[in-house]
Amino acid sequence: MKVRNGFVSNSSSSNFVVIAKEYNKTINLRNDIQTNFYYPDCSGRTITIDSNFGHNEFGWENTTYHAWTDKIMWSYMQALYAKRHDLVKMLSDLIKEKTKCKCIILHSDDDGTKIIDGYIDHQSIGDLSIFKDKETLNNFIFNEKSYIQGGNDNE
């Protein structure tokens, strides 16, 4: 996976992420101040991230994924494909902090490397720039202006 600006293409599939730069860091939902961020309230609940949590097949479909659940699935699978358990922990810690859930259950195969029944096209795996730091990961997942773009050049 490459993170690029402007025109994006590769041999067949063309999944890529867009991380919005402009956002309002002020979160004040009490006064209905407009923000680009969406933090779901999962206070005290357990979040189970498995094949049914969000979209989990990022192949050739020509579509855009804006939902925070889809972006969590993308991030989780990227970390697992890279066998980077430190990034899985970073993701888990961020989700707990932002959603106020009490626990996160992350499902993977026995060896901990692949989400059950999910995939990212082979040409879109490997760039871990969304994990640059906690702020970048937060901006990717919870900023409504950030998204995953899927597609291919066979249509």
DSSP file (Angstrom, degrees, kcal/mol; ACC not computed):
  #  RESIDUE AA STRUCTURE BP1 BP2  ACC     N-H-->O    O-->H-N    N-H-->O    O-->H-N    TCO  KAPPA ALPHA  PHI   PSI    X-CA   Y-CA   Z-CA
    1    1 A M              0   0    0      0, 0.0     2,-0.4     0, 0.0   123,-0.1   0.000 360.0 360.0 360.0 136.3    0.0    0.0    0.0
    2    2 A K        -     0   0    0     13,-0.4     2,-0.7   121,-0.1    15,-0.4  -0.925 360.0-142.7-115.7 142.6    1.3    3.5   -0.8
    3    3 A V        +     0   0    0     -2,-0.4     2,-0.3    13,-0.1    15,-0.1  -0.934  40.1 158.5-103.6 116.1    0.1    6.7    0.7
    4    4 A R        -     0   0    0     -2,-0.7     2,-0.4    13,-0.4     4,-0.1  -0.875  37.9-128.0-136.0 163.4    0.1    9.3   -2.1
    5    5 A N  S    S-     0   0    0     -2,-0.3     2,-0.2     2,-0.1    13,-0.0  -0.887  74.3  -0.8-109.4 146.3   -1.5   12.6   -3.0
    6    6 A G  S    S+     0   0    0     -2,-0.4     2,-0.1     2,-0.0    -2,-0.1  -0.509 116.9  18.0  82.4-147.7   -3.2   13.2   -6.3
    7    7 A F        -     0   0    0     -2,-0.2     2,-0.4     1,-0.0    -2,-0.1  -0.380  68.9-168.9 -66.2 133.9   -3.6   10.5   -9.0
    8    8 A V        +     0   0    0     -2,-0.1     2,-0.3    -4,-0.1    -2,-0.0  -0.987  15.8 149.5-128.7 134.3   -3.0    7.0   -7.7
    9    9 A S        +     0   0    0     -2,-0.4     2,-0.3     6,-0.0     5,-0.1  -0.986  12.2 171.0-157.4 152.5   -2.6    3.8   -9.7
   10   10 A N        -     0   0    0     -2,-0.3   143,-0.1     3,-0.1    -2,-0.0  -0.833  56.0 -68.8-147.6-169.9   -0.9    0.5   -9.7
   11   11 A S  S    S-     0   0    0     -2,-0.3     3,-0.1     1,-0.1   142,-0.1   0.853 107.9 -26.3 -61.7 -43.9   -1.1   -2.6  -11.8
   12   12 A S  S    S+     0   0    0      1,-0.5   141,-2.1   140,-0.1   142,-0.3   0.571 124.4  45.2-136.2 -57.7   -4.5   -3.9  -11.0
   13   13 A S  B     -A  152   0A   0    139,-0.2    -1,-0.5   140,-0.1   139,-0.3  -0.602  55.3-167.2 -90.7 157.6   -5.9   -3.0   -7.6
   14   14 A S        +     0   0    0    137,-2.8     2,-0.3    45,-0.3   138,-0.1  -0.282  20.9 157.8-142.1  54.8   -5.7    0.5   -6.3
   15   15 A N        +     0   0    0    135,-0.1   -13,-0.4   136,-0.1     2,-0.3  -0.639  16.0 154.6 -76.5 134.7   -6.5    0.6   -2.7
   16   16 A F  E     -B  149   0B   0    133,-2.2   133,-3.3    -2,-0.3     2,-0.3  -0.977  35.0-122.4-153.8 164.0   -5.1    3.6   -0.9
   17   17 A V  E     -B  148   0B   0    -15,-0.4     2,-0.5    -2,-0.3   -13,-0.4  -0.836  10.0-155.5-111.8 150.0   -5.8    5.7    2.2
   18   18 A V  E     -B  147   0B   0    129,-3.0   129,-2.0    -2,-0.3     2,-0.7  -0.991   6.9-164.3-121.8 121.0   -6.4    9.4    2.5
   19   19 A I        -     0   0    0     -2,-0.5   121,-0.1   127,-0.2   127,-0.1  -0.923  21.9-131.4-107.8 112.4   -5.6   11.0    5.8
   20   20 A A        -     0   0    0     -2,-0.7   126,-0.1   119,-0.3   123,-0.0  -0.318  15.7-164.9 -63.9 140.4   -7.2   14.4    6.1
   21   21 A K        +     0   0    0    124,-0.1     2,-0.6     1,-0.1    -1,-0.1   0.812  69.9  72.6 -93.0 -37.2   -4.9   17.2    7.3
   22   22 A E        +     0   0    0    123,-0.1     2,-0.3     2,-0.0   123,-0.1  -0.690  62.8 137.4 -85.1 122.2   -7.5   19.8    8.1
   23   23 A Y        -     0   0    0     -2,-0.6     2,-0.8    12,-0.0     3,-0.0  -0.986  54.6-113.1-158.3 157.6   -9.5   19.1   11.2
   24   24 A N        -     0   0    0     -2,-0.3    13,-0.3     1,-0.1    12,-0.3  -0.837  21.1-166.9 -94.0 111.9  -10.8   20.8   14.2
   25   25 A K        +     0   0    0     -2,-0.8     2,-0.7    10,-0.1    -1,-0.1   0.655  62.4  97.9 -75.0 -13.4   -9.0   19.4   17.3
   26   26 A T        -     0   0    0      8,-0.1     2,-0.7     2,-0.1    -2,-0.1  -0.658  56.0-169.5 -80.7 117.2  -11.6   21.0   19.6
   27   27 A I        +     0   0    0     -2,-0.7     2,-0.2     8,-0.1     3,-0.1  -0.919  23.5 148.9-108.1 110.4  -14.1   18.4   20.6
   28   28 A N    > > +     0   0    0     -2,-0.7     5,-1.8     5,-0.3     3,-0.6  -0.642   7.4 165.0-141.4  80.3  -17.0   20.0   22.4
   29   29 A L  G > 5 +     0   0    0      1,-0.2     3,-0.9     3,-0.2    -1,-0.1   0.716  70.0  70.8 -72.3 -20.8  -20.2   18.1   21.7
   30   30 A R  G 3 5S+     0   0    0      1,-0.2    -1,-0.2     2,-0.1    -2,-0.0   0.896 107.2  35.4 -61.5 -40.6  -22.1   19.8   24.6
   31   31 A N  G < 5S-     0   0    0     -3,-0.6    -1,-0.2     2,-0.0    -2,-0.2   0.243 112.4-118.0 -98.2  12.5  -22.2   23.1   22.7
   32   32 A D  T < 5 +     0   0    0     -3,-0.9     2,-0.3     1,-0.2    -3,-0.2   0.824  47.2 176.4  54.3  35.6  -22.6   21.3   19.3
   33   33 A I      < -     0   0    0     -5,-1.8    -5,-0.3     1,-0.1    -1,-0.2  -0.552  37.5-107.5 -68.5 133.2  -19.4   22.8   18.0
   34   34 A Q        +     0   0    0     -2,-0.3     2,-0.3    -3,-0.1    -8,-0.1  -0.384  48.5 168.9 -66.2 135.8  -18.8   21.4   14.5
   35   35 A T        -     0   0    0      2,-0.1   -10,-0.1    -2,-0.1    -8,-0.1  -0.985  40.6-139.5-144.4 153.3  -16.0   18.8   14.4
   36   36 A N  S    S+     0   0    0     -2,-0.3   108,-3.4   -12,-0.3     2,-0.3   0.509  79.3  93.3 -87.3  -5.9  -14.8   16.4   11.8
   37   37 A F  B     -D  143   0C   0    -13,-0.3     2,-0.5   106,-0.2   106,-0.2  -0.651  55.3-164.7 -93.9 145.4  -14.2   13.7   14.4
   38   38 A Y        -     0   0    0    104,-2.1    -2,-0.0    -2,-0.3    30,-0.0  -0.967   6.3-178.5-127.9 114.5  -16.6   11.1   15.5
   39   39 A Y        -     0   0    0     -2,-0.5     2,-0.0    60,-0.0    60,-0.0  -0.921  21.5-141.9-112.7 106.2  -16.0    9.3   18.7
   40   40 A P        -     0   0    0      0, 0.0     2,-0.9     0, 0.0    -2,-0.0  -0.375  17.6-121.7 -65.6 144.6  -18.6    6.6   19.4
   41   41 A D        +     0   0    0      1,-0.1    59,-0.1    59,-0.1    58,-0.1  -0.780  46.3 154.7 -91.6 105.2  -19.6    6.3   23.0
   42   42 A C    >   +     0   0    0     57,-2.4     3,-2.6    -2,-0.9    60,-0.4  -0.057  21.6 175.2-115.8  29.0  -18.9    2.7   24.1
   43   43 A S  T 3   -     0   0    0      1,-0.3    58,-0.3    58,-0.2    57,-0.1  -0.075  69.0  -8.1 -47.0 123.0  -18.6    3.6   27.8
   44   44 A G  T 3  S+     0   0    0     56,-1.7    -1,-0.3     1,-0.2     2,-0.2   0.395 108.4 116.4  74.1  -3.0  -18.1    0.5   29.9
   45   45 A R    <   -     0   0    0     -3,-2.6    57,-2.3    55,-0.1    58,-1.1  -0.500  65.6-117.2 -95.5 166.5  -18.8   -1.9   27.1
   46   46 A T  E     -e  103   0D   0     56,-0.2     2,-0.5    55,-0.2    58,-0.2  -0.881  21.5-150.8-100.0 132.3  -16.5   -4.5   25.4
   47   47 A I  E     -e  104   0D   0     56,-2.6    58,-2.9    -2,-0.5     2,-0.6  -0.915   6.6-159.0-103.1 125.5  -15.7   -4.1   21.7
   48   48 A T  E     -e  105   0D   0     -2,-0.5     2,-0.9    56,-0.2    58,-0.2  -0.924   1.3-159.1-106.4 117.8  -15.1   -7.3   19.8
   49   49 A I  E     +e  106   0D   0     56,-3.2    58,-2.5    -2,-0.6     2,-0.2  -0.836  39.7 127.5 -99.6 103.0  -13.1   -6.8   16.6
   50   50 A D  S >> S-     0   0    0     -2,-0.9     3,-1.9    56,-0.2     4,-0.5  -0.644  77.6 -63.6-137.2-166.5  -13.7   -9.8   14.4
   51   51 A S  T 34 S+     0   0    0      1,-0.3     5,-0.1    -2,-0.2     3,-0.1   0.689 131.9  50.0 -61.9 -19.1  -14.9  -10.5   10.9
   52   52 A N  T 34 S+     0   0    0      1,-0.1    -1,-0.3     3,-0.1     3,-0.1   0.412  87.2  86.5 -98.7   1.0  -18.3   -8.9   11.6
   53   53 A F  T <4 S-     0   0    0     -3,-1.9     2,-0.3     1,-0.1    -2,-0.1   0.931 105.1 -27.9 -70.2 -47.3  -17.0   -5.6   13.1
   54   54 A G  S  < S-     0   0    0     -4,-0.5    -1,-0.1    15,-0.1    16,-0.1  -0.842  96.2 -43.3-152.3-174.5  -16.5   -3.7    9.9
   55   55 A H        +     0   0    0     -2,-0.3    19,-0.1     1,-0.1    18,-0.1  -0.425  53.5 177.4 -61.3 133.9  -15.8   -4.2    6.2
   56   56 A N        +     0   0    0      1,-0.1    63,-2.3    -5,-0.1     2,-0.5   0.248  52.1  77.9-130.2  13.3  -13.1   -6.8    6.1
   57   57 A E  E     +f  119   0E   0     61,-0.2     2,-0.9    63,-0.0    63,-0.2  -0.892  47.6 175.3-127.8 103.3  -12.5   -7.4    2.4
   58   58 A F  E     +f  120   0E   0     61,-2.8    63,-3.0    -2,-0.5    66,-0.1  -0.757  35.3 119.2-108.5  83.4  -10.4   -4.7    0.7
   59   59 A G  S    S-     0   0    0     -2,-0.9    92,-0.6    61,-0.2   -45,-0.3   0.344  79.8 -35.1-113.4-119.6   -9.9   -6.1   -2.8
   60   60 A W  S    S+     0   0    0     90,-0.1    94,-0.1   -47,-0.1    -2,-0.1   0.464  84.9 128.4 -95.3  -3.4  -10.9   -4.7   -6.2
   61   61 A E        -     0   0    0     90,-0.1     2,-1.3     1,-0.1     0, 0.0  -0.283  59.9-131.3 -60.9 137.0  -14.2   -3.1   -5.3
   62   62 A N        +     0   0    0     89,-0.1     2,-0.3    87,-0.1    89,-0.2  -0.708  64.0 109.8 -90.5  89.5  -14.5    0.5   -6.5
   63   63 A T        -     0   0    0     -2,-1.3    87,-3.5    87,-0.4     2,-0.4  -0.951  61.6-118.8-155.1 168.7  -15.8    2.1   -3.4
   64   64 A T  E     -C  149   0B   0     -2,-0.3     2,-0.6    85,-0.2    85,-0.2  -0.952  16.9-153.0-119.2 137.5  -14.8    4.5   -0.5
   65   65 A Y  E     +C  148   0B   0     83,-3.1    83,-2.0    -2,-0.4    -2,-0.0  -0.937  28.3 154.4-114.6 112.0  -14.8    3.5    3.1
   66   66 A H        +     0   0    0     -2,-0.6    -1,-0.1    81,-0.2    80,-0.1   0.608  37.8 112.1-105.9 -19.5  -15.4    6.3    5.6
   67   67 A A     >  -     0   0    0      1,-0.1     4,-2.1     2,-0.0     3,-0.2  -0.279  67.7-134.6 -64.3 138.9  -16.8    4.4    8.6
   68   68 A W  H  > S+     0   0    0      1,-0.2     4,-1.9     2,-0.2     5,-0.1   0.835 106.4  57.3 -61.5 -32.6  -14.5    4.2   11.7
   69   69 A T  H  > S+     0   0    0      2,-0.2     4,-2.1     1,-0.2    -1,-0.2   0.895 106.9  47.8 -66.4 -39.0  -15.2    0.5   12.0
   70   70 A D  H  > S+     0   0    0     -3,-0.2     4,-2.5     2,-0.2    -2,-0.2   0.899 111.6  50.0 -66.8 -40.4  -13.9   -0.1    8.4
   71   71 A K  H  X S+     0   0    0     -4,-2.1     4,-2.2     2,-0.2    -2,-0.2   0.832 109.1  52.0 -70.1 -31.1  -10.8    2.0    9.1
   72   72 A I  H  X S+     0   0    0     -4,-1.9     4,-3.0     2,-0.2     5,-0.2   0.927 109.9  49.2 -66.7 -44.2  -10.2    0.0   12.3
   73   73 A M  H  X S+     0   0    0     -4,-2.1     4,-2.7     2,-0.2     5,-0.2   0.932 111.6  49.0 -59.6 -45.9  -10.4   -3.2   10.4
   74   74 A W  H  X S+     0   0    0     -4,-2.5     4,-2.4     1,-0.2    -1,-0.2   0.934 114.5  45.5 -57.5 -48.4   -8.0   -1.9    7.7
   75   75 A S  H  X S+     0   0    0     -4,-2.2     4,-2.3     2,-0.2    -2,-0.2   0.915 113.1  49.6 -63.2 -45.0   -5.5   -0.8   10.4
   76   76 A Y  H  X S+     0   0    0     -4,-3.0     4,-2.3     1,-0.2    -1,-0.2   0.922 112.5  46.7 -61.9 -45.7   -5.8   -4.0   12.4
   77   77 A M  H  X S+     0   0    0     -4,-2.7     4,-3.0    -5,-0.2     5,-0.2   0.890 110.2  53.4 -66.7 -37.8   -5.2   -6.2    9.3
   78   78 A Q  H  X S+     0   0    0     -4,-2.4     4,-1.7    -5,-0.2    -1,-0.2   0.931 111.0  46.9 -60.7 -44.2   -2.2   -4.0    8.2
   79   79 A A  H  <>S+     0   0    0     -4,-2.3     5,-2.6     2,-0.2     4,-0.3   0.895 114.1  47.6 -64.4 -40.0   -0.6   -4.5   11.7
   80   80 A L  H ><5S+     0   0    0     -4,-2.3     3,-1.3     1,-0.2    -2,-0.2   0.917 108.9  52.4 -68.9 -42.8   -1.3   -8.2   11.6
   81   81 A Y  H 3<5S+     0   0    0     -4,-3.0    -1,-0.2     1,-0.3    -2,-0.2   0.876 112.2  47.1 -59.2 -35.4    0.1   -8.7    8.1
   82   82 A A  T 3<5S-     0   0    0     -4,-1.7    -1,-0.3    -5,-0.2    -2,-0.2   0.524 109.1-128.3 -81.9  -5.3    3.2   -6.9    9.2
   83   83 A K  T < 5 +     0   0    0     -3,-1.3     2,-0.8    -4,-0.3    -3,-0.2   0.891  57.6 149.2  56.9  41.9    3.4   -9.1   12.4
   84   84 A R    >>< +     0   0    0     -5,-2.6     4,-1.4     1,-0.2     3,-0.8  -0.790  21.7 173.1-110.4  88.0    3.6   -5.9   14.5
   85   85 A H  H 3> S+     0   0    0     -2,-0.8     4,-2.1     1,-0.3    -1,-0.2   0.746  78.5  64.7 -68.4 -22.8    2.0   -6.6   17.8
   86   86 A D  H 3> S+     0   0    0      2,-0.2     4,-2.0     1,-0.2    -1,-0.3   0.854 103.5  47.5 -65.4 -33.8    3.2   -3.2   19.0
   87   87 A L  H <> S+     0   0    0     -3,-0.8     4,-2.4     2,-0.2    -2,-0.2   0.841 108.0  54.5 -75.9 -33.4    1.0   -1.6   16.4
   88   88 A V  H  X S+     0   0    0     -4,-1.4     4,-2.7     2,-0.2    -2,-0.2   0.914 110.5  47.3 -62.1 -42.1   -2.0   -3.8   17.4
   89   89 A K  H  X S+     0   0    0     -4,-2.1     4,-3.0     2,-0.2     5,-0.2   0.911 109.7  52.5 -65.3 -42.4   -1.5   -2.5   21.0
   90   90 A M  H  X S+     0   0    0     -4,-2.0     4,-2.0     2,-0.2    -2,-0.2   0.918 112.5  45.9 -57.7 -44.2   -1.2    1.1   19.7
   91   91 A L  H  X S+     0   0    0     -4,-2.4     4,-2.5     2,-0.2    -2,-0.2   0.932 113.4  48.7 -63.9 -47.9   -4.5    0.6   17.9
   92   92 A S  H  X S+     0   0    0     -4,-2.7     4,-2.3     1,-0.2    -2,-0.2   0.915 111.5  49.4 -60.0 -45.5   -6.2   -1.1   20.9
   93   93 A D  H  X S+     0   0    0     -4,-3.0     4,-2.4     1,-0.2    -1,-0.2   0.896 111.3  49.7 -61.8 -41.5   -5.0    1.7   23.3
   94   94 A L  H  X S+     0   0    0     -4,-2.0     4,-2.7    -5,-0.2     5,-0.3   0.922 110.3  49.8 -64.5 -44.6   -6.3    4.4   20.9
   95   95 A I  H  X S+     0   0    0     -4,-2.5     4,-2.4     1,-0.2     6,-0.4   0.927 112.2  47.9 -61.4 -44.8   -9.7    2.7   20.6
   96   96 A K  H  X S+     0   0    0     -4,-2.3     4,-1.6     1,-0.2     5,-0.3   0.927 113.9  47.6 -60.7 -45.0  -10.1    2.4   24.4
   97   97 A E  H  < S+     0   0    0     -4,-2.4    -2,-0.2    -5,-0.2    -1,-0.2   0.917 118.5  38.3 -63.3 -45.3   -9.1    6.0   24.9
   98   98 A K  H  < S+     0   0    0     -4,-2.7    -1,-0.2     1,-0.2    -2,-0.2   0.800 124.9  35.5 -82.3 -29.6  -11.4    7.5   22.3
   99   99 A T  H  < S-     0   0    0     -4,-2.4   -57,-2.4    -5,-0.3    -1,-0.2   0.598  94.7-133.8 -99.7 -12.7  -14.5    5.3   22.8
  100  100 A K     <  +     0   0    0     -4,-1.6   -56,-1.7    -5,-0.3    -4,-0.1   0.717  48.6 157.7  65.2  23.1  -14.2    4.9   26.6
  101  101 A C        -     0   0    0     -6,-0.4    -1,-0.2    -5,-0.3   -55,-0.2  -0.379  44.0-136.3 -73.2 159.6  -14.8    1.1   26.2
  102  102 A K  S    S+     0   0    0    -57,-2.3     2,-0.3   -60,-0.4   -56,-0.2   0.759  78.4   7.9 -88.0 -24.7  -13.6   -1.1   29.0
  103  103 A C  E     -e   46   0D   0    -58,-1.1   -56,-2.6     2,-0.0     2,-0.4  -0.997  55.8-150.3-157.0 149.0  -12.1   -3.9   26.9
  104  104 A I  E     -e   47   0D   0     -2,-0.3     2,-0.6   -58,-0.2   -56,-0.2  -0.995   8.6-159.0-124.9 129.5  -11.2   -4.8   23.3
  105  105 A I  E     -e   48   0D   0    -58,-2.9   -56,-3.2    -2,-0.4     2,-0.6  -0.943   9.8-163.5-107.6 117.0  -11.2   -8.3   22.1
  106  106 A L  E     -e   49   0D   0     -2,-0.6     2,-0.4   -58,-0.2   -56,-0.2  -0.894   6.6-153.2-104.0 117.3   -9.1   -8.7   19.0
  107  107 A H        +     0   0    0    -58,-2.5     2,-0.3    -2,-0.6     9,-0.2  -0.738  27.4 147.9 -92.7 136.5   -9.7  -11.9   17.0
  108  108 A S        -     0   0    0     -2,-0.4     7,-0.2     7,-0.2    -2,-0.0  -0.931  50.5 -74.8-150.7 173.0   -7.0  -13.4   14.9
  109  109 A D    >   -     0   0    0      5,-2.1     3,-2.2    -2,-0.3    -1,-0.1  -0.142  59.9 -90.2 -64.3 171.0   -5.8  -16.8   13.7
  110  110 A D  T 3  S+     0   0    0      1,-0.3    -1,-0.1     2,-0.1    -2,-0.0   0.827 129.7  50.7 -55.7 -34.9   -4.0  -19.0   16.2
  111  111 A D  T 3  S-     0   0    0      3,-0.1    -1,-0.3     1,-0.0    -2,-0.1   0.492 110.1-123.9 -85.5   0.0   -0.6  -17.6   15.1
  112  112 A G  S <  S+     0   0    0     -3,-2.2    -2,-0.1     2,-0.2     3,-0.1   0.731  82.6 104.4  73.0  22.3   -1.9  -14.1   15.6
  113  113 A T  S    S+     0   0    0      1,-0.2     2,-0.4   -30,-0.1   -30,-0.2   0.603  70.2  43.0-113.5 -12.5   -1.1  -12.9   12.0
  114  114 A K  S    S-     0   0    0    -33,-0.0    -5,-2.1   -31,-0.0    -1,-0.2  -0.991  72.7-123.8-142.3 132.2   -4.4  -12.8   10.1
  115  115 A I    >   -     0   0    0     -2,-0.4     3,-1.2    -7,-0.2    -7,-0.2  -0.466  47.5 -97.2 -66.1 142.0   -7.9  -11.6   10.9
  116  116 A I  T 3  S-     0   0    0      1,-0.3    -1,-0.1    -9,-0.2     3,-0.1  -0.428  98.8  -7.4 -64.6 129.5  -10.4  -14.3   10.4
  117  117 A D  T 3  S+     0   0    0      1,-0.2     2,-0.3    -2,-0.2    -1,-0.3   0.803 110.9 107.3  56.9  36.6  -12.2  -14.2    7.0
  118  118 A G    <   +     0   0    0     -3,-1.2     2,-0.3   -61,-0.0   -61,-0.2  -0.958  39.1 173.7-139.2 160.1  -10.6  -10.9    5.9
  119  119 A Y  E     -f   57   0E   0    -63,-2.3   -61,-2.8    -2,-0.3     2,-0.4  -0.993  24.3-145.6-159.5 158.2   -8.0   -9.6    3.5
  120  120 A I  E     -f   58   0E   0     -2,-0.3   -61,-0.2   -63,-0.2     5,-0.1  -0.994  49.6 -94.4-121.4 133.9   -6.4   -6.6    2.0
  121  121 A D    >   -     0   0    0    -63,-3.0     3,-2.6    -2,-0.4     4,-0.2  -0.142  37.0-116.3 -48.7 140.3   -5.3   -7.0   -1.7
  122  122 A H  G >  S+     0   0    0      1,-0.3     3,-0.8     2,-0.2    -1,-0.1   0.753 113.2  56.1 -56.3 -28.4   -1.6   -8.0   -1.8
  123  123 A Q  G 3  S+     0   0    0      1,-0.2    -1,-0.3     3,-0.0    -2,-0.1   0.534 104.8  53.9 -82.6  -3.6   -0.6   -4.8   -3.6
  124  124 A S  G <  S+     0   0    0     -3,-2.6     2,-0.3  -123,-0.1    -1,-0.2   0.239  88.9  97.5-112.1  11.8   -2.1   -2.7   -0.8
  125  125 A I    <   +     0   0    0     -3,-0.8     3,-0.1    -4,-0.2   -47,-0.1  -0.776  65.1  39.7-100.6 143.1   -0.2   -4.3    2.1
  126  126 A G        +     0   0    0     -2,-0.3     2,-0.7     1,-0.2    -1,-0.1   0.014  69.3 108.2 121.4 -30.1    2.9   -3.1    3.8
  127  127 A D        -     0   0    0     -3,-0.2     3,-0.3     1,-0.1    -1,-0.2  -0.739  39.0-177.4 -85.3 116.5    2.9    0.7    4.2
  128  128 A L    >   +     0   0    0     -2,-0.7     3,-2.2     1,-0.2    -1,-0.1   0.012  39.6 125.0-102.6  27.1    2.4    1.4    7.9
  129  129 A S  G >   +     0   0    0      1,-0.3     3,-1.8     2,-0.2     4,-0.2   0.750  64.3  68.6 -61.7 -23.4    2.3    5.2    7.6
  130  130 A I  G 3  S+     0   0    0     -3,-0.3     3,-0.3     1,-0.3    -1,-0.3   0.748  98.8  53.6 -65.0 -19.8   -1.1    5.3    9.4
  131  131 A F  G <  S+     0   0    0     -3,-2.2    -1,-0.3     1,-0.2    -2,-0.2   0.140  70.6 118.0 -97.7  17.5    0.9    4.2   12.4
  132  132 A K  S <  S-     0   0    0     -3,-1.8     2,-0.3     1,-0.2    -1,-0.2   0.907  92.4 -29.7 -50.2 -46.9    3.4    7.0   12.2
  133  133 A D  S  > S-     0   0    0     -3,-0.3     4,-2.2    -4,-0.2     5,-0.2  -0.947  71.4 -88.7-160.7 174.3    2.2    8.2   15.6
  134  134 A K  H  > S+     0   0    0     -2,-0.3     4,-2.6     1,-0.2     5,-0.2   0.869 122.9  53.5 -61.8 -38.8   -0.9    8.2   17.7
  135  135 A E  H  > S+     0   0    0      2,-0.2     4,-2.6     1,-0.2    -1,-0.2   0.897 109.1  48.5 -64.9 -40.7   -2.2   11.5   16.3
  136  136 A T  H  > S+     0   0    0      2,-0.2     4,-2.3     1,-0.2    -2,-0.2   0.921 113.0  47.4 -65.1 -44.1   -1.9   10.2   12.7
  137  137 A L  H  X S+     0   0    0     -4,-2.2     4,-2.6     2,-0.2     5,-0.3   0.915 113.1  48.9 -63.5 -42.8   -3.7    6.9   13.6
  138  138 A N  H  X S+     0   0    0     -4,-2.6     4,-2.6     1,-0.2     5,-0.5   0.924 111.6  49.3 -60.5 -45.4   -6.4    8.9   15.4
  139  139 A N  H  X S+     0   0    0     -4,-2.6     4,-0.9     1,-0.2  -119,-0.3   0.867 112.7  48.1 -64.8 -37.0   -6.8   11.2   12.4
  140  140 A F  H  < S+     0   0    0     -4,-2.3    -2,-0.2   -10,-0.2    -1,-0.2   0.950 120.8  33.8 -67.2 -49.2   -7.1    8.3   10.0
  141  141 A I  H  < S+     0   0    0     -4,-2.6   -70,-0.2    -5,-0.2    -2,-0.2   0.934 128.8  28.7 -76.7 -47.4   -9.6    6.3   12.0
  142  142 A F  H  < S+     0   0    0     -4,-2.6  -104,-2.1    -5,-0.3     2,-0.6   0.527  92.9  95.2-101.6  -5.8  -11.8    8.9   13.7
  143  143 A N  B ><  -D   37   0C   0     -4,-0.9     3,-1.8    -5,-0.5  -106,-0.2  -0.777  64.9-149.1 -85.7 121.2  -11.7   11.9   11.3
  144  144 A E  T 3  S+     0   0    0   -108,-3.4    -1,-0.1    -2,-0.6  -107,-0.1   0.679  95.1  61.4 -64.7 -16.9  -14.7   11.6    9.0
  145  145 A K  T 3  S+     0   0    0   -109,-0.3     2,-0.3    -6,-0.1    -1,-0.3   0.588  89.1  84.0 -86.0 -10.2  -12.7   13.3    6.2
  146  146 A S    <   +     0   0    0     -3,-1.8     2,-0.3    -7,-0.3  -127,-0.2  -0.690  61.3 158.7 -89.6 146.6  -10.1   10.4    6.2
  147  147 A Y  E     -B   18   0B   0   -129,-2.0  -129,-3.0    -2,-0.3     2,-0.5  -0.973  42.4-112.8-158.9 169.5  -11.0    7.3    4.1
  148  148 A I  E     -BC  17  65B   0    -83,-2.0   -83,-3.1    -2,-0.3     2,-0.5  -0.955  28.8-154.9-109.0 129.4   -9.9    4.2    2.3
  149  149 A Q  E     -BC  16  64B   0   -133,-3.3  -133,-2.2    -2,-0.5     2,-0.3  -0.929  11.8-170.1-108.3 124.6  -10.4    4.3   -1.5
  150  150 A G        +     0   0    0    -87,-3.5   -87,-0.4    -2,-0.5     2,-0.3  -0.776  24.3 110.8-109.5 157.4  -10.7    0.9   -3.2
  151  151 A G        -     0   0    0    -92,-0.6  -137,-2.8    -2,-0.3     2,-0.3  -0.966  39.4-131.4 167.0-177.0  -10.7    0.2   -6.9
  152  152 A N  B     -A   13   0A   0   -139,-0.3     3,-0.5    -2,-0.3  -139,-0.2  -0.966  23.4-121.2-155.5 168.0   -9.0   -1.4   -9.9
  153  153 A D  S    S+     0   0    0   -141,-2.1  -140,-0.1    -2,-0.3  -141,-0.0   0.157  92.6  85.0-102.3  19.3   -8.0   -0.6  -13.4
  154  154 A N              0   0    0   -142,-0.3    -1,-0.2     1,-0.2  -141,-0.1   0.421 360.0 360.0 -97.3   0.4   -9.9   -3.4  -15.1
  155  155 A E              0   0    0     -3,-0.5    -1,-0.2     0, 0.0    -2,-0.1   0.437 360.0 360.0 -97.0 360.0  -13.2   -1.6  -15.3
